[in-house]
Amino acid sequence: MIHLITKEDIEHVARLMRIDIDNPDEYFERIQKVLNYFDILDKADIESEEISVQEVTISE
């Protein structure tokens, strides 16, 4: 697993957003999981797949 982001990055972004985070380690773990999922999706061979679009009507 390649760490694309550090705990310091998380703390820096939190400071920029002016939010307090109690446990940067927890956020680090969660963000790493998300990035790993993106890595899995990136490796999926979808070149031969046809794009499918379906229109959905939303009514109130």
QUICOR-V268793 format. One record per residue. N is the residue number from 1. RES is the residue in three letters. PSI is psi in radians with two decimals (* if undefined). D_FIRST is the distance of its C-alpha to the first C-alpha in whole Angstrom. Layout:
n = {N	N}
res = {RES	RES}
psi = {PSI	PSI}
d_first = {D_FIRST	D_FIRST}
This chain:
n = {1	2	3	4	5	6	7	8	9	10	11	12	13	14	15	16	17	18	19	20	21	22	23	24	25	26	27	28	29	30	31	32	33	34	35	36	37	38	39	40	41	42	43	44	45	46	47	48	49	50	51	52	53	54	55	56	57	58	59	60}
res = {MET	ILE	HIS	LEU	ILE	THR	LYS	GLU	ASP	ILE	GLU	HIS	VAL	ALA	ARG	LEU	MET	ARG	ILE	ASP	ILE	ASP	ASN	PRO	ASP	GLU	TYR	PHE	GLU	ARG	ILE	GLN	LYS	VAL	LEU	ASN	TYR	PHE	ASP	ILE	LEU	ASP	LYS	ALA	ASP	ILE	GLU	SER	GLU	GLU	ILE	SER	VAL	GLN	GLU	VAL	THR	ILE	SER	GLU}
psi = {2.17	2.26	1.86	-0.20	2.60	2.91	-0.58	-0.65	-0.75	-0.79	-0.67	-0.81	-0.68	-0.72	-0.74	-0.62	-0.10	0.81	2.58	2.28	2.28	-0.68	1.59	-0.48	-0.69	-0.77	-0.68	-0.81	-0.79	-0.79	-0.67	-0.71	-0.78	-0.79	-0.63	-0.68	-0.71	-0.66	-0.75	-0.80	-0.65	-0.59	-0.18	2.35	1.75	0.22	-0.61	-0.06	2.48	2.44	2.32	2.28	2.36	2.22	2.38	2.24	2.26	2.16	2.64	*}
d_first = {0	4	6	9	12	13	15	18	17	18	21	22	22	24	26	27	27	30	28	28	24	25	21	19	16	17	17	13	12	14	13	9	10	12	10	8	11	12	10	11	15	14	14	17	20	23	25	28	28	31	30	32	34	36	38	38	41	41	44	45}
